Amino acid sequence: SLFWVRYFDIQTTGSLDHEKILQWSGLRHDMNIFDINLRSVEKRLLRHPEINSTSVRRIMPNRVSIFVSERHAFLQVSPRKDSKEVLTVDEEGYVIPSSGREAVSYLPLIVLPELVQDSLAIGHRVESVKFLEIKRFVHEVTTSGLLRFSEISHVDRTDDGTFEIYLSSGLKIFVQSQFREQLLKLVHFKDVLRSAETDIEYIDLRFSDVAIKRKPDKHKK
């Protein structure tokens, strides 16, 4: 028949396999193009947490176009810093599948002791106030250009509103809730921030005078 589907045009913003997308859609080559319920196909695709949004349309006489916008890994979350239960979330806080901790080890880790088992499921959304505040903070820090995702080991926020940034080099940075002006002070420490190793233990930006603590000199008696 002229209107049997013969071609599928599949586009995605990420790395999802096209055959997998087609399988999830439930579409086949032997379907009549007029029998396809486009909204139902989109709903089937959106059941999969990897997919953020999708658009399906007919191209007459025998072609179907599928566009998929994927969710992309933004942060890691865990109930404890040393926990093996590390999950990957996108920028909206949705838990998405990952291929193991090593695959996303470049992402900052957020420790959320308040995480319960229900919120750890793939497809669920992490919505704790602490998570939302840290997520906004990490976004500000990384878009400022002063720090890169790959340089941040993990981030925490204490009860007094202090954000603690732990870099992969071992350096710690402390800022408070009004952090935008404080972060600008990091411009003076660019070389330190880019170093794989540093003799500085922490930089405290919470006060008008920046506090710097250096590590003990191992060679000094």
Backbone as JSON Lines, residues from 0, in Angstrom:
{"i":0,"aa":"S","n":[0.83,-1.19,0.0],"ca":[0.0,0.0,0.0],"c":[0.87,1.25,0.0]}
{"i":1,"aa":"L","n":[0.37,2.27,-0.66],"ca":[1.11,3.52,-0.77],"c":[1.36,4.14,0.61]}
{"i":2,"aa":"F","n":[0.42,3.89,1.54],"ca":[0.49,4.56,2.84],"c":[1.03,3.68,3.96]}
{"i":3,"aa":"W","n":[1.61,2.55,3.62],"ca":[2.33,1.78,4.61],"c":[3.65,2.49,4.92]}
{"i":4,"aa":"V","n":[3.98,2.54,6.21],"ca":[5.21,3.23,6.61],"c":[6.43,2.45,6.12]}
{"i":5,"aa":"R","n":[7.3,3.15,5.4],"ca":[8.52,2.52,4.88],"c":[9.79,3.13,5.49]}
{"i":6,"aa":"Y","n":[9.69,4.36,5.96],"ca":[10.89,5.06,6.42],"c":[10.62,5.73,7.78]}
{"i":7,"aa":"F","n":[11.67,5.72,8.63],"ca":[11.63,6.43,9.9],"c":[12.82,7.4,9.94]}
{"i":8,"aa":"D","n":[12.53,8.68,10.14],"ca":[13.58,9.68,10.32],"c":[13.7,9.95,11.82]}
{"i":9,"aa":"I","n":[14.8,9.5,12.41],"ca":[14.97,9.63,13.86],"c":[16.14,10.56,14.16]}
{"i":10,"aa":"Q","n":[15.86,11.57,14.97],"ca":[16.88,12.52,15.41],"c":[16.85,12.62,16.93]}
{"i":11,"aa":"T","n":[18.04,12.74,17.53],"ca":[18.12,12.87,18.98],"c":[19.21,13.85,19.36]}
{"i":12,"aa":"T","n":[19.06,14.47,20.52],"ca":[20.05,15.45,20.98],"c":[21.2,14.78,21.72]}
{"i":13,"aa":"G","n":[21.13,13.46,21.89],"ca":[22.18,12.76,22.63],"c":[22.67,11.53,21.9]}
{"i":14,"aa":"S","n":[22.9,10.48,22.65],"ca":[23.53,9.28,22.09],"c":[22.63,8.05,22.12]}
{"i":15,"aa":"L","n":[21.34,8.24,22.37],"ca":[20.44,7.09,22.38],"c":[20.45,6.39,21.03]}
{"i":16,"aa":"D","n":[20.46,5.08,21.06],"ca":[20.46,4.28,19.85],"c":[19.13,4.45,19.1]}
{"i":17,"aa":"H","n":[19.2,4.69,17.8],"ca":[17.99,4.91,17.01],"c":[17.08,3.69,17.0]}
{"i":18,"aa":"E","n":[17.68,2.51,16.98],"ca":[16.87,1.29,17.0],"c":[16.1,1.16,18.32]}
{"i":19,"aa":"K","n":[16.75,1.6,19.4],"ca":[16.08,1.55,20.71],"c":[14.92,2.53,20.74]}
{"i":20,"aa":"I","n":[15.13,3.73,20.2],"ca":[14.05,4.72,20.14],"c":[12.87,4.18,19.34]}
{"i":21,"aa":"L","n":[13.17,3.55,18.22],"ca":[12.12,2.99,17.38],"c":[11.37,1.88,18.13]}
{"i":22,"aa":"Q","n":[12.12,1.05,18.85],"ca":[11.5,-0.02,19.63],"c":[10.58,0.56,20.7]}
{"i":23,"aa":"W","n":[11.05,1.59,21.41],"ca":[10.25,2.22,22.45],"c":[8.98,2.87,21.87]}
{"i":24,"aa":"S","n":[9.08,3.35,20.64],"ca":[7.93,4.03,20.03],"c":[6.78,3.08,19.71]}
{"i":25,"aa":"G","n":[7.12,1.79,19.51],"ca":[6.11,0.82,19.14],"c":[5.72,0.84,17.68]}
{"i":26,"aa":"L","n":[6.43,1.63,16.88],"ca":[6.11,1.73,15.45],"c":[6.78,0.61,14.65]}
{"i":27,"aa":"R","n":[6.13,0.24,13.53],"ca":[6.67,-0.82,12.66],"c":[6.52,-0.4,11.2]}
{"i":28,"aa":"H","n":[7.25,-1.08,10.35],"ca":[7.19,-0.75,8.94],"c":[5.9,-1.2,8.27]}
{"i":29,"aa":"D","n":[5.17,-2.11,8.88],"ca":[3.97,-2.62,8.23],"c":[2.7,-1.88,8.67]}
{"i":30,"aa":"M","n":[2.85,-0.71,9.29],"ca":[1.69,0.04,9.77],"c":[1.2,1.02,8.71]}
{"i":31,"aa":"N","n":[-0.1,1.23,8.7],"ca":[-0.68,2.26,7.83],"c":[-0.45,3.6,8.5]}
{"i":32,"aa":"I","n":[0.05,4.56,7.77],"ca":[0.43,5.84,8.35],"c":[-0.75,6.55,9.0]}
{"i":33,"aa":"F","n":[-1.97,6.28,8.52],"ca":[-3.16,6.93,9.08],"c":[-3.63,6.26,10.37]}
{"i":34,"aa":"D","n":[-3.13,5.04,10.64],"ca":[-3.51,4.34,11.87],"c":[-2.65,4.73,13.06]}
{"i":35,"aa":"I","n":[-1.61,5.52,12.82],"ca":[-0.68,5.89,13.89],"c":[-1.24,7.05,14.69]}
{"i":36,"aa":"N","n":[-1.39,6.86,16.0],"ca":[-1.81,7.92,16.91],"c":[-0.54,8.61,17.42]}
{"i":37,"aa":"L","n":[-0.25,9.77,16.88],"ca":[1.01,10.45,17.17],"c":[1.18,10.75,18.66]}
{"i":38,"aa":"R","n":[0.09,11.19,19.32],"ca":[0.18,11.52,20.76],"c":[0.48,10.28,21.58]}
{"i":39,"aa":"S","n":[-0.1,9.15,21.19],"ca":[0.16,7.91,21.92],"c":[1.62,7.47,21.78]}
{"i":40,"aa":"V","n":[2.18,7.66,20.6],"ca":[3.6,7.33,20.38],"c":[4.48,8.21,21.26]}
{"i":41,"aa":"E","n":[4.17,9.5,21.32],"ca":[4.95,10.41,22.16],"c":[4.86,10.02,23.63]}
{"i":42,"aa":"K","n":[3.67,9.63,24.08],"ca":[3.5,9.22,25.48],"c":[4.32,7.97,25.78]}
{"i":43,"aa":"R","n":[4.37,7.02,24.83],"ca":[5.16,5.81,25.03],"c":[6.64,6.16,25.19]}
{"i":44,"aa":"L","n":[7.11,7.07,24.35],"ca":[8.52,7.47,24.43],"c":[8.83,8.17,25.75]}
{"i":45,"aa":"L","n":[7.91,8.99,26.23],"ca":[8.14,9.76,27.44],"c":[8.1,8.92,28.71]}
{"i":46,"aa":"R","n":[7.72,7.65,28.59],"ca":[7.79,6.75,29.75],"c":[9.22,6.44,30.13]}
{"i":47,"aa":"H","n":[10.15,6.69,29.23],"ca":[11.55,6.36,29.46],"c":[12.28,7.59,30.0]}
{"i":48,"aa":"P","n":[12.89,7.45,31.2],"ca":[13.48,8.6,31.88],"c":[14.61,9.29,31.12]}
{"i":49,"aa":"E","n":[15.21,8.6,30.16],"ca":[16.27,9.23,29.37],"c":[15.74,10.35,28.48]}
{"i":50,"aa":"I","n":[14.43,10.33,28.23],"ca":[13.84,11.27,27.26],"c":[13.15,12.41,27.99]}
{"i":51,"aa":"N","n":[13.5,13.63,27.63],"ca":[12.92,14.83,28.23],"c":[11.68,15.29,27.47]}
{"i":52,"aa":"S","n":[11.76,15.3,26.14],"ca":[10.62,15.68,25.31],"c":[10.77,15.01,23.94]}
{"i":53,"aa":"T","n":[9.66,14.93,23.23],"ca":[9.7,14.3,21.92],"c":[8.61,14.85,21.02]}
{"i":54,"aa":"S","n":[8.84,14.73,19.72],"ca":[7.85,15.17,18.73],"c":[7.81,14.12,17.62]}
{"i":55,"aa":"V","n":[6.59,13.65,17.32],"ca":[6.4,12.64,16.27],"c":[5.43,13.2,15.24]}
{"i":56,"aa":"R","n":[5.76,13.09,13.96],"ca":[4.86,13.6,12.93],"c":[4.91,12.73,11.68]}
{"i":57,"aa":"R","n":[3.84,12.81,10.91],"ca":[3.74,12.08,9.64],"c":[4.35,12.92,8.52]}
{"i":58,"aa":"I","n":[5.02,12.25,7.61],"ca":[5.48,12.88,6.37],"c":[4.92,12.03,5.24]}
{"i":59,"aa":"M","n":[3.93,12.56,4.57],"ca":[3.23,11.77,3.55],"c":[4.15,11.46,2.37]}
{"i":60,"aa":"P","n":[3.98,10.26,1.76],"ca":[2.9,9.31,2.06],"c":[3.3,8.16,2.99]}
{"i":61,"aa":"N","n":[4.61,7.97,3.26],"ca":[5.01,6.73,3.93],"c":[6.21,6.91,4.87]}
{"i":62,"aa":"R","n":[6.33,8.08,5.48],"ca":[7.49,8.36,6.34],"c":[7.01,8.95,7.67]}
{"i":63,"aa":"V","n":[7.69,8.55,8.76],"ca":[7.4,9.09,10.09],"c":[8.67,9.7,10.66]}
{"i":64,"aa":"S","n":[8.54,10.92,11.18],"ca":[9.68,11.63,11.78],"c":[9.55,11.58,13.3]}
{"i":65,"aa":"I","n":[10.65,11.2,13.95],"ca":[10.69,11.16,15.42],"c":[11.86,12.02,15.89]}
{"i":66,"aa":"F","n":[11.57,13.03,16.69],"ca":[12.63,13.87,17.28],"c":[12.61,13.67,18.79]}
{"i":67,"aa":"V","n":[13.77,13.39,19.37],"ca":[13.88,13.14,20.81],"c":[14.89,14.1,21.43]}
{"i":68,"aa":"S","n":[14.46,14.76,22.49],"ca":[15.37,15.58,23.3],"c":[15.71,14.79,24.55]}
{"i":69,"aa":"E","n":[16.98,14.43,24.7],"ca":[17.39,13.58,25.82],"c":[17.71,14.38,27.07]}
{"i":70,"aa":"R","n":[17.55,13.72,28.21],"ca":[18.04,14.29,29.47],"c":[19.54,14.03,29.56]}
{"i":71,"aa":"H","n":[20.28,15.03,30.04],"ca":[21.74,14.91,30.11],"c":[22.21,14.97,31.56]}
{"i":72,"aa":"A","n":[23.19,14.15,31.88],"ca":[23.71,14.08,33.26],"c":[24.25,15.44,33.69]}
{"i":73,"aa":"F","n":[23.87,15.86,34.91],"ca":[24.29,17.16,35.44],"c":[25.04,17.02,36.76]}
{"i":74,"aa":"L","n":[24.52,16.16,37.64],"ca":[25.14,15.96,38.95],"c":[25.01,14.5,39.38]}
{"i":75,"aa":"Q","n":[25.81,14.15,40.39],"ca":[25.63,12.87,41.07],"c":[25.04,13.15,42.45]}
{"i":76,"aa":"V","n":[24.16,12.29,42.92],"ca":[23.62,12.43,44.27],"c":[23.75,11.11,45.0]}
{"i":77,"aa":"S","n":[23.92,11.21,46.33],"ca":[24.09,10.02,47.13],"c":[23.67,10.32,48.56]}
{"i":78,"aa":"P","n":[23.15,9.32,49.3],"ca":[22.8,9.55,50.71],"c":[24.02,9.81,51.59]}
{"i":79,"aa":"R","n":[25.17,9.24,51.18],"ca":[26.41,9.42,51.94],"c":[27.58,9.55,50.98]}
{"i":80,"aa":"K","n":[28.61,10.22,51.41],"ca":[29.77,10.45,50.56],"c":[30.44,9.14,50.16]}
{"i":81,"aa":"D","n":[30.46,8.17,51.07],"ca":[31.14,6.9,50.79],"c":[30.17,5.82,50.32]}
{"i":82,"aa":"S","n":[28.95,6.19,50.01],"ca":[27.95,5.21,49.62],"c":[28.18,4.72,48.19]}
{"i":83,"aa":"K","n":[27.85,3.45,47.97],"ca":[27.92,2.9,46.61],"c":[26.66,3.25,45.82]}
{"i":84,"aa":"E","n":[25.65,3.77,46.53],"ca":[24.39,4.14,45.91],"c":[24.5,5.57,45.36]}
{"i":85,"aa":"V","n":[25.16,5.7,44.25],"ca":[25.34,7.0,43.61],"c":[24.48,7.06,42.36]}
{"i":86,"aa":"L","n":[23.66,8.1,42.29],"ca":[22.73,8.24,41.17],"c":[23.09,9.46,40.33]}
{"i":87,"aa":"T","n":[22.69,9.41,39.09],"ca":[22.91,10.52,38.16],"c":[21.61,11.26,37.96]}
{"i":88,"aa":"V","n":[21.64,12.58,38.03],"ca":[20.44,13.38,37.81],"c":[20.7,14.41,36.71]}
{"i":89,"aa":"D","n":[19.63,14.81,36.02],"ca":[19.77,15.85,35.02],"c":[19.58,17.21,35.69]}
{"i":90,"aa":"E","n":[19.57,18.27,34.9],"ca":[19.52,19.62,35.47],"c":[18.19,19.93,36.14]}
{"i":91,"aa":"E","n":[17.16,19.15,35.84],"ca":[15.87,19.34,36.49],"c":[15.73,18.47,37.73]}
{"i":92,"aa":"G","n":[16.74,17.64,37.99],"ca":[16.7,16.8,39.18],"c":[16.14,15.42,38.97]}
{"i":93,"aa":"Y","n":[15.85,15.04,37.72],"ca":[15.32,13.71,37.45],"c":[16.45,12.68,37.46]}
{"i":94,"aa":"V","n":[16.21,11.56,38.14],"ca":[17.18,10.47,38.18],"c":[17.16,9.74,36.85]}
{"i":95,"aa":"I","n":[18.31,9.66,36.2],"ca":[18.4,9.03,34.89],"c":[19.39,7.87,34.94]}
{"i":96,"aa":"P","n":[19.24,6.9,34.04],"ca":[20.18,5.77,34.02],"c":[21.59,6.23,33.7]}
{"i":97,"aa":"S","n":[22.57,5.54,34.23],"ca":[23.97,5.8,33.88],"c":[24.66,4.46,33.75]}
{"i":98,"aa":"S","n":[25.78,4.46,33.09],"ca":[26.51,3.21,32.84],"c":[27.58,2.96,33.9]}
{"i":99,"aa":"G","n":[27.32,3.44,35.12],"ca":[28.28,3.21,36.19],"c":[28.91,4.5,36.68]}
{"i":100,"aa":"R","n":[29.41,4.47,37.91],"ca":[29.96,5.69,38.52],"c":[31.16,6.23,37.74]}
{"i":101,"aa":"E","n":[31.97,5.32,37.19],"ca":[33.15,5.77,36.46],"c":[32.76,6.62,35.26]}
{"i":102,"aa":"A","n":[31.63,6.31,34.65],"ca":[31.2,7.02,33.45],"c":[30.83,8.46,33.73]}
{"i":103,"aa":"V","n":[30.43,8.75,34.99],"ca":[30.03,10.12,35.34],"c":[30.9,10.68,36.46]}
{"i":104,"aa":"S","n":[32.1,10.14,36.61],"ca":[32.97,10.57,37.7],"c":[33.42,12.01,37.56]}
{"i":105,"aa":"Y","n":[33.24,12.6,36.39],"ca":[33.61,14.0,36.18],"c":[32.55,14.94,36.74]}
{"i":106,"aa":"L","n":[31.39,14.4,37.15],"ca":[30.3,15.24,37.65],"c":[30.44,15.46,39.16]}
{"i":107,"aa":"P","n":[30.14,16.65,39.65],"ca":[30.18,16.9,41.09],"c":[29.19,16.01,41.83]}
{"i":108,"aa":"L","n":[29.56,15.6,43.03],"ca":[28.71,14.76,43.87],"c":[28.05,15.63,44.94]}
{"i":109,"aa":"I","n":[26.75,15.43,45.12],"ca":[26.01,16.08,46.19],"c":[25.58,15.0,47.17]}
{"i":110,"aa":"V","n":[25.89,15.21,48.45],"ca":[25.5,14.26,49.48],"c":[24.21,14.75,50.12]}
{"i":111,"aa":"L","n":[23.16,13.91,50.03],"ca":[21.85,14.26,50.57],"c":[21.39,13.16,51.53]}
{"i":112,"aa":"P","n":[21.71,13.29,52.83],"ca":[21.3,12.26,53.79],"c":[19.79,12.05,53.84]}
{"i":113,"aa":"E","n":[19.03,13.08,53.43],"ca":[17.57,12.97,53.51],"c":[16.96,12.15,52.38]}
{"i":114,"aa":"L","n":[17.79,11.69,51.46],"ca":[17.26,10.86,50.38],"c":[16.65,9.58,50.95]}
{"i":115,"aa":"V","n":[15.45,9.28,50.51],"ca":[14.8,8.03,50.92],"c":[14.78,7.08,49.74]}
{"i":116,"aa":"Q","n":[14.48,5.85,50.0],"ca":[14.55,4.82,48.96],"c":[13.67,5.17,47.77]}
{"i":117,"aa":"D","n":[12.47,5.72,48.03],"ca":[11.53,6.03,46.94],"c":[12.12,7.03,45.97]}
{"i":118,"aa":"S","n":[12.89,8.0,46.48],"ca":[13.41,9.06,45.62],"c":[14.66,8.62,44.86]}
{"i":119,"aa":"L","n":[15.12,7.38,45.09],"ca":[16.3,6.89,44.4],"c":[15.95,6.18,43.09]}
{"i":120,"aa":"A","n":[14.67,6.01,42.82],"ca":[14.27,5.24,41.64],"c":[14.5,6.03,40.36]}
{"i":121,"aa":"I","n":[14.88,5.31,39.31],"ca":[15.05,5.92,38.0],"c":[13.74,6.58,37.58]}
{"i":122,"aa":"G","n":[13.82,7.82,37.12],"ca":[12.64,8.54,36.67],"c":[12.03,9.44,37.72]}
{"i":123,"aa":"H","n":[12.4,9.22,39.0],"ca":[11.89,10.1,40.06],"c":[12.68,11.41,40.07]}
{"i":124,"aa":"R","n":[12.07,12.41,40.68],"ca":[12.71,13.73,40.73],"c":[13.14,14.05,42.15]}
{"i":125,"aa":"V","n":[14.4,14.46,42.3],"ca":[14.91,14.87,43.61],"c":[14.52,16.33,43.81]}
{"i":126,"aa":"E","n":[13.75,16.59,44.87],"ca":[13.2,17.94,45.04],"c":[13.46,18.54,46.41]}
{"i":127,"aa":"S","n":[14.42,18.0,47.15],"ca":[14.69,18.57,48.47],"c":[15.22,19.98,48.32]}
{"i":128,"aa":"V","n":[14.95,20.81,49.3],"ca":[15.39,22.21,49.27],"c":[16.91,22.3,49.16]}
{"i":129,"aa":"K","n":[17.59,21.43,49.91],"ca":[19.06,21.44,49.87],"c":[19.56,21.14,48.47]}
{"i":130,"aa":"F","n":[18.96,20.14,47.82],"ca":[19.38,19.8,46.47],"c":[19.17,20.98,45.52]}
{"i":131,"aa":"L","n":[18.01,21.61,45.58],"ca":[17.7,22.71,44.67],"c":[18.66,23.88,44.86]}
{"i":132,"aa":"E","n":[19.02,24.15,46.13],"ca":[19.96,25.25,46.4],"c":[21.36,24.92,45.88]}
{"i":133,"aa":"I","n":[21.82,23.68,46.1],"ca":[23.15,23.3,45.63],"c":[23.17,23.25,44.1]}
{"i":134,"aa":"K","n":[22.1,22.75,43.5],"ca":[22.03,22.68,42.04],"c":[22.17,24.08,41.43]}
{"i":135,"aa":"R","n":[21.45,25.05,42.0],"ca":[21.54,26.44,41.51],"c":[22.95,26.98,41.71]}
{"i":136,"aa":"F","n":[23.54,26.65,42.85],"ca":[24.89,27.11,43.17],"c":[25.91,26.54,42.17]}
{"i":137,"aa":"V","n":[25.83,25.22,41.92],"ca":[26.77,24.59,40.98],"c":[26.62,25.2,39.59]}
{"i":138,"aa":"H","n":[25.39,25.46,39.19],"ca":[25.16,26.08,37.89],"c":[25.84,27.45,37.82]}
{"i":139,"aa":"E","n":[25.69,28.26,38.87],"ca":[26.31,29.58,38.91],"c":[27.83,29.48,38.86]}
{"i":140,"aa":"V","n":[28.38,28.54,39.64],"ca":[29.84,28.4,39.72],"c":[30.42,28.0,38.37]}
{"i":141,"aa":"T","n":[29.81,27.02,37.73],"ca":[30.39,26.5,36.48],"c":[30.15,27.44,35.3]}
{"i":142,"aa":"T","n":[29.02,28.14,35.27],"ca":[28.78,29.08,34.17],"c":[29.61,30.35,34.32]}
{"i":143,"aa":"S","n":[30.13,30.59,35.52],"ca":[31.0,31.76,35.72],"c":[32.33,31.59,34.99]}
{"i":144,"aa":"G","n":[32.67,30.34,34.68],"ca":[33.93,30.08,34.0],"c":[35.12,29.95,34.93]}
{"i":145,"aa":"L","n":[34.91,30.17,36.22],"ca":[36.01,30.1,37.18],"c":[36.34,28.66,37.56]}
{"i":146,"aa":"L","n":[35.33,27.8,37.51],"ca":[35.56,26.38,37.8],"c":[34.85,25.53,36.75]}
{"i":147,"aa":"R","n":[35.45,24.39,36.46],"ca":[34.83,23.45,35.53],"c":[34.27,22.26,36.3]}
{"i":148,"aa":"F","n":[33.26,21.61,35.71],"ca":[32.66,20.44,36.35],"c":[33.73,19.43,36.74]}
{"i":149,"aa":"S","n":[34.67,19.19,35.84],"ca":[35.67,18.15,36.06],"c":[36.6,18.48,37.23]}
{"i":150,"aa":"E","n":[36.62,19.73,37.67],"ca":[37.49,20.14,38.78],"c":[36.81,20.0,40.13]}
{"i":151,"aa":"I","n":[35.48,19.84,40.14],"ca":[34.71,19.78,41.39],"c":[34.47,18.33,41.78]}
{"i":152,"aa":"S","n":[34.94,17.95,42.95],"ca":[34.74,16.59,43.44],"c":[33.34,16.44,44.04]}
{"i":153,"aa":"H","n":[33.02,17.27,45.03],"ca":[31.67,17.27,45.56],"c":[31.35,18.61,46.21]}
{"i":154,"aa":"V","n":[30.06,18.82,46.43],"ca":[29.58,20.09,46.98],"c":[28.62,19.79,48.12]}
{"i":155,"aa":"D","n":[28.7,20.6,49.18],"ca":[27.78,20.44,50.3],"c":[27.31,21.82,50.75]}
{"i":156,"aa":"R","n":[26.19,21.83,51.46],"ca":[25.7,23.07,52.08],"c":[25.39,22.77,53.53]}
{"i":157,"aa":"T","n":[26.02,23.52,54.42],"ca":[25.83,23.3,55.85],"c":[24.56,24.0,56.33]}
{"i":158,"aa":"D","n":[24.17,23.72,57.58],"ca":[22.94,24.3,58.13],"c":[23.0,25.81,58.25]}
{"i":159,"aa":"D","n":[24.21,26.37,58.35],"ca":[24.31,27.83,58.47],"c":[24.35,28.53,57.1]}
{"i":160,"aa":"G","n":[24.13,27.76,56.01],"ca":[24.06,28.37,54.68],"c":[25.38,28.44,53.95]}
{"i":161,"aa":"T","n":[26.43,27.84,54.51],"ca":[27.74,27.84,53.85],"c":[27.78,26.75,52.78]}
{"i":162,"aa":"F","n":[28.24,27.14,51.58],"ca":[28.49,26.17,50.53],"c":[29.95,25.76,50.58]}
{"i":163,"aa":"E","n":[30.19,24.46,50.6],"ca":[31.55,23.93,50.65],"c":[31.84,23.22,49.32]}
{"i":164,"aa":"I","n":[32.83,23.71,48.6],"ca":[33.23,23.12,47.33],"c":[34.53,22.36,47.55]}
{"i":165,"aa":"Y","n":[34.54,21.11,47.2],"ca":[35.74,20.28,47.32],"c":[36.25,19.98,45.91]}
{"i":166,"aa":"L","n":[37.46,20.44,45.61],"ca":[38.03,20.23,44.29],"c":[38.81,18.92,44.24]}
{"i":167,"aa":"S","n":[38.99,18.4,43.04],"ca":[39.71,17.14,42.87],"c":[41.17,17.28,43.31]}
{"i":168,"aa":"S","n":[41.68,18.49,43.35],"ca":[43.06,18.73,43.79],"c":[43.21,18.64,45.3]}
{"i":169,"aa":"G","n":[42.07,18.57,46.02],"ca":[42.11,18.56,47.48],"c":[41.79,19.9,48.1]}
{"i":170,"aa":"L","n":[41.73,20.95,47.28],"ca":[41.44,22.3,47.77],"c":[39.96,22.42,48.12]}
{"i":171,"aa":"K","n":[39.68,23.11,49.24],"ca":[38.3,23.39,49.64],"c":[38.05,24.9,49.53]}
{"i":172,"aa":"I","n":[36.83,25.24,49.11],"ca":[36.43,26.64,48.98],"c":[35.13,26.83,49.74]}
{"i":173,"aa":"F","n":[35.09,27.87,50.59],"ca":[33.88,28.14,51.37],"c":[33.28,29.47,50.93]}
{"i":174,"aa":"V","n":[31.97,29.46,50.62],"ca":[31.23,30.69,50.33],"c":[29.88,30.59,51.02]}
{"i":175,"aa":"Q","n":[29.19,31.75,51.14],"ca":[27.87,31.73,51.76],"c":[26.79,32.02,50.74]}
{"i":176,"aa":"S","n":[25.54,32.09,51.23],"ca":[24.38,32.14,50.34],"c":[24.43,33.29,49.34]}
{"i":177,"aa":"Q","n":[24.95,34.44,49.74],"ca":[25.12,35.54,48.8],"c":[26.47,35.37,48.12]}
{"i":178,"aa":"F","n":[26.53,34.4,47.21],"ca":[27.83,33.92,46.75],"c":[28.36,34.59,45.49]}
{"i":179,"aa":"R","n":[27.54,35.32,44.75],"ca":[27.99,35.82,43.45],"c":[29.21,36.74,43.59]}
{"i":180,"aa":"E","n":[29.14,37.72,44.49],"ca":[30.27,38.63,44.68],"c":[31.46,37.9,45.27]}
{"i":181,"aa":"Q","n":[31.19,36.94,46.13],"ca":[32.28,36.19,46.75],"c":[33.05,35.37,45.71]}
{"i":182,"aa":"L","n":[32.32,34.8,44.77],"ca":[32.97,33.98,43.74],"c":[33.9,34.79,42.86]}
{"i":183,"aa":"L","n":[33.6,36.07,42.67],"ca":[34.45,36.91,41.84],"c":[35.87,37.0,42.4]}
{"i":184,"aa":"K","n":[36.01,36.79,43.7],"ca":[37.34,36.84,44.32],"c":[38.23,35.69,43.84]}
{"i":185,"aa":"L","n":[37.61,34.65,43.28],"ca":[38.4,33.5,42.81],"c":[39.28,33.86,41.62]}
{"i":186,"aa":"V","n":[38.99,34.99,40.98],"ca":[39.81,35.44,39.84],"c":[41.27,35.54,40.25]}
{"i":187,"aa":"H","n":[41.51,35.9,41.5],"ca":[42.88,36.07,41.99],"c":[43.57,34.74,42.28]}
{"i":188,"aa":"F","n":[42.84,33.64,42.14],"ca":[43.41,32.33,42.47],"c":[43.34,31.39,41.28]}
{"i":189,"aa":"K","n":[43.34,31.94,40.07],"ca":[43.2,31.1,38.87],"c":[44.26,30.02,38.77]}
{"i":190,"aa":"D","n":[45.5,30.37,39.05],"ca":[46.58,29.39,38.94],"c":[46.39,28.25,39.95]}
{"i":191,"aa":"V","n":[45.94,28.61,41.15],"ca":[45.72,27.6,42.19],"c":[44.58,26.68,41.79]}
{"i":192,"aa":"L","n":[43.51,27.25,41.23],"ca":[42.33,26.46,40.85],"c":[42.64,25.48,39.73]}
{"i":193,"aa":"R","n":[43.57,25.84,38.86],"ca":[43.9,24.99,37.71],"c":[44.99,23.97,38.03]}
{"i":194,"aa":"S","n":[45.57,24.05,39.23],"ca":[46.66,23.14,39.58],"c":[46.12,21.78,40.01]}
{"i":195,"aa":"A","n":[46.81,20.74,39.59],"ca":[46.41,19.39,39.99],"c":[46.72,19.17,41.47]}
{"i":196,"aa":"E","n":[47.74,19.86,41.97],"ca":[48.09,19.79,43.38],"c":[48.33,21.2,43.89]}
{"i":197,"aa":"T","n":[48.05,21.42,45.17],"ca":[48.26,22.74,45.75],"c":[48.65,22.6,47.22]}
{"i":198,"aa":"D","n":[49.39,23.59,47.73],"ca":[49.75,23.56,49.15],"c":[48.71,24.3,49.99]}
{"i":199,"aa":"I","n":[47.63,24.77,49.35],"ca":[46.56,25.46,50.07],"c":[45.48,24.44,50.47]}
{"i":200,"aa":"E","n":[45.12,24.45,51.73],"ca":[44.09,23.53,52.23],"c":[42.7,24.07,51.91]}
{"i":201,"aa":"Y","n":[42.48,25.36,52.2],"ca":[41.18,25.93,51.85],"c":[41.29,27.44,51.61]}
{"i":202,"aa":"I","n":[40.29,27.93,50.86],"ca":[40.12,29.37,50.65],"c":[38.72,29.71,51.15]}
{"i":203,"aa":"D","n":[38.65,30.63,52.11],"ca":[37.37,31.02,52.71],"c":[36.98,32.4,52.18]}
{"i":204,"aa":"L","n":[35.92,32.44,51.35],"ca":[35.5,33.69,50.72],"c":[34.32,34.34,51.43]}
{"i":205,"aa":"R","n":[33.96,33.87,52.59],"ca":[32.73,34.33,53.25],"c":[32.85,35.72,53.86]}
{"i":206,"aa":"F","n":[34.07,36.2,54.03],"ca":[34.26,37.47,54.72],"c":[34.96,38.46,53.79]}
{"i":207,"aa":"S","n":[34.97,39.72,54.19],"ca":[35.56,40.77,53.34],"c":[37.03,40.49,53.07]}
{"i":208,"aa":"D","n":[37.73,39.98,54.08],"ca":[39.13,39.58,53.9],"c":[39.18,38.07,53.65]}
{"i":209,"aa":"V","n":[39.7,37.69,52.52],"ca":[39.77,36.27,52.16],"c":[40.74,35.55,53.1]}
{"i":210,"aa":"A","n":[40.28,34.44,53.65],"ca":[41.12,33.65,54.56],"c":[41.69,32.46,53.79]}
{"i":211,"aa":"I","n":[42.99,32.27,53.91],"ca":[43.67,31.16,53.24],"c":[44.42,30.33,54.28]}
{"i":212,"aa":"K","n":[44.2,29.04,54.25],"ca":[44.95,28.15,55.14],"c":[45.8,27.24,54.29]}
{"i":213,"aa":"R","n":[47.09,27.21,54.58],"ca":[48.01,26.35,53.85],"c":[48.21,25.03,54.58]}
{"i":214,"aa":"K","n":[48.51,24.01,53.81],"ca":[48.76,22.7,54.4],"c":[50.07,22.72,55.18]}
{"i":215,"aa":"P","n":[50.2,21.93,56.22],"ca":[51.47,21.86,56.95],"c":[52.61,21.43,56.03]}
{"i":216,"aa":"D","n":[53.76,22.04,56.22],"ca":[54.93,21.67,55.43],"c":[55.5,20.35,55.96]}
{"i":217,"aa":"K","n":[55.4,19.32,55.16],"ca":[55.85,17.99,55.58],"c":[57.36,17.92,55.83]}
{"i":218,"aa":"H","n":[58.09,18.84,55.18],"ca":[59.55,18.8,55.29],"c":[60.07,19.69,56.42]}
{"i":219,"aa":"K","n":[59.12,20.44,57.02],"ca":[59.54,21.37,58.08],"c":[59.46,20.67,59.42]}
{"i":220,"aa":"K","n":[60.51,20.7,60.16],"ca":[60.55,20.07,61.47],"c":[60.02,21.02,62.54]}
